[in-house]
Amino acid sequence: MQRRTNNIDYQNFVHQTPKHNEYQVLEEIGRGSFGSVRKVIHIPTKKLMVRKDIKYGHMNSKERQQLIAECAILSQLKQENIVEFYNWDFDEQKEVLYLYMEYCSRGDLSKMIKHYKQDHKYTPEKIVWGILAQILMALYKCHYGEDLPSLVSIYDRMRPPGKGKNIVIHRDLKPGNIFLSSHDGNNESGGKATVDYSEVIVKLGDFGLAKSLETSIQFATTYVGTPYYMSPEVLMDQPYSPLSDIWSLGCVIYEICSLHPPFQAKNYTELQNKIKAGKFDRIPDYYSNGLNAIIHSMIDINLKTRPSTFELLQDIQIRTARKSLQLERFEKNLLDYEKELVNIEKLLEKQAVDYEREVHRLKEHFEIALEQGIRDAMDGKKMSKVPDSIQGYYGKTLSKPAFNWETRYQ
Ligand SMILES: Nc1ncnc2c1ncn2[C@@H]1O[C@H](COP(=O)(O)OP(=O)(O)OP(=O)(O)O)[C@@H](O)[C@H]1O
């Protein structure tokens, strides 16, 4: 395993040297445009992870830099709703870069949408709000480079974020890049075919196209993205900003409700025209006006009126969804704690029973020995068998009981 090559610029990285043989490689779970994704176990911690194998041999220097950028971005972005980047390593001979990341066992939003489509059911509204709130929490970290303050009450006024250093624009928000994980940290789906979507944690991932900008004023002008979710300003080659992620997010949430994207067309030109016009149908009547309104506010062709991540997080329904997620988490922690207490109680009860049984046994033996000793004494024999202590009788390291057996165990 070589660690240096002229083709890759490692200067942006701060990483502890990973050891290739610390990972046990398991099955492949998918393939992307750059290579395969496999499950691996980090042997020292027994942690299940994914390893993204990226062949860089055929890449030009721009693509390699993009790859490095993804790693650099991911290693900085630590937030509960962002797929965690653990480490990286590479094999220079095979020209493969290995990225070790959090494993999300519950699939992604494209699978969830497919599930509801197949079942001919709408995604429950509560689930939609929960997903929207969680993606906004992830985007807050990306767009402002800060941790989102926790919510004490739904009426809390949020302090506006700072100037935004090291902000990140995802640039490729789509259902297939939004992963789902479980609350209990048990990342094995246990062979379960069905996922309880009311209980999943949303994780924003696949930052392959993300662009890290030094400040919020500096914009990227190049775009590579998925047409269905592409914002009109990007289609018109205008500077790319965090608001373009908001447009894409609006399209993703629309699709979760309607089970199809807001703009559909037979060809690219038709799609482009529809996106630029910004006209689309209401989400099904099954959903509230509040949800419809927030989706419409995000899929707004006017950048001046399209809300930012911060503004969306102020929405009372988003705050309610956040609070509800917090309470569910709290309830889950309490239930786990209760289970732990029940187990401890059972253990203590068993120890108490074992202890009493042992004491009872010792007491009986002690009494028999004592009676025998007294009888021997009355018969005029030498009182050699009368124990001074249980230890004396059994040869055990037990001191004479310090309490009165009769009153204690009546
Ligand atoms: N962290 C992860 N946890 C679980 N599954 C993952 C994870 N990352 C990727 N996958 C799965 O691996 C497969 C390949 O993912 P990858 O992101 O490499 O490519 P893609 O998004 O399908 O395509 P593209 O490379 O064009 O973006 C997908 O099925 C994806 O769901």
The ligand as a Gaussian input file, in Angstrom:
#p B3LYP/6-31G(d) Opt

LIG

0 1
 N      -23.375000       4.885000       2.896000
 C      -24.088000       3.978000       2.249000
 N      -24.813000       3.075000       2.933000
 C      -25.546000       2.143000       2.273000
 N      -25.619000       2.045000       0.931000
 C      -24.892000       2.917000       0.194000
 C      -24.105000       3.927000       0.804000
 N      -23.502000       4.650000      -0.184000
 C      -23.922000       4.114000      -1.352000
 N      -24.751000       3.077000      -1.136000
 C      -25.411000       2.248000      -2.163000
 O      -24.443000       1.817000      -3.098000
 C      -24.927000       1.937000      -4.427000
 C      -23.960000       2.781000      -5.274000
 O      -23.911000       4.092000      -4.721000
 P      -23.081000       5.289000      -5.354000
 O      -23.348000       6.475000      -4.527000
 O      -21.676000       4.880000      -5.555000
 O      -23.646000       5.442000      -6.795000
 P      -25.017000       5.995000      -7.330000
 O      -25.501000       7.127000      -6.465000
 O      -25.973000       4.836000      -7.476000
 O      -24.607000       6.533000      -8.734000
 P      -23.655000       7.775000      -9.058000
 O      -22.258000       7.312000      -8.868000
 O      -23.967000       8.049000     -10.482000
 O      -24.043000       8.888000      -8.150000
 C      -26.331000       2.510000      -4.324000
 O      -27.258000       1.451000      -4.413000
 C      -26.390000       3.117000      -2.955000
 O      -27.709000       3.030000      -2.410000

